[in-house]
Amino acid sequence: MTPREKQLMQEIPLMKCGNKAEFLQRLQWLSEGMLRNHLESVTNYTQSRSEIEAYLAFKRSNHENI
């Protein structure tokens, strides 16, 4: 995991996982605003704007470091 990925796991505890494939799946759910819904078996699905914003901030910070 990159330092930025580890930082994201600290900022968003639901992103903590054991391998890269699982991290990428969780990142996809985060980008859709559905991370908590999937991991906590929420039945009333609504997109989380804060999750989407966290994903966008993560992507922006990755592009700045390139």
C-alpha positions in Angstrom: 0.0 0.0 0.0 1.2 3.5 -0.8 1.4 6.1 2.0 -1.6 7.9 0.6 -3.7 4.6 0.6 -2.7 4.1 4.2 -3.7 7.6 5.1 -7.1 7.1 3.4 -7.5 4.0 5.6 -6.8 6.1 8.7 -9.2 8.8 7.6 -12.0 6.4 6.6 -11.9 3.3 8.8 -14.2 1.3 6.5 -11.3 1.4 3.9 -9.1 -0.8 6.1 -8.5 -4.1 4.5 -5.9 -6.8 4.0 -5.1 -6.8 0.3 -4.9 -4.6 -2.8 -7.9 -6.2 -4.6 -10.2 -5.6 -1.6 -8.9 -2.1 -1.3 -9.7 -1.4 -5.0 -13.2 -2.8 -4.5 -13.7 -0.6 -1.5 -12.3 2.4 -3.4 -14.9 1.7 -6.1 -17.7 1.7 -3.5 -16.3 4.8 -2.0 -16.4 6.6 -5.3 -20.0 5.6 -5.7 -20.9 6.8 -2.2 -21.9 3.2 -1.3 -19.0 2.0 0.9 -20.9 2.0 4.2 -24.0 0.6 2.5 -22.1 -2.5 1.3 -20.0 -3.1 4.3 -22.7 -2.6 6.9 -25.5 -4.3 4.9 -27.6 -1.1 4.8 -30.9 -2.0 3.1 -32.1 1.6 2.4 -29.4 2.5 -0.1 -28.7 6.1 -0.5 -25.5 7.6 -1.8 -23.2 9.3 0.7 -22.0 12.6 -0.6 -19.2 12.7 2.0 -17.8 9.3 0.7 -17.8 10.7 -2.9 -16.0 13.8 -1.7 -13.4 11.7 0.2 -12.8 9.7 -3.0 -12.4 12.8 -5.1 -10.0 14.3 -2.6 -8.0 11.0 -2.6 -7.8 11.1 -6.4 -6.8 14.7 -6.5 -4.0 14.1 -4.0 -2.7 11.1 -6.0 -2.5 13.3 -9.2 -0.7 16.0 -7.3 2.0 13.5 -6.2 2.7 12.3 -9.7 
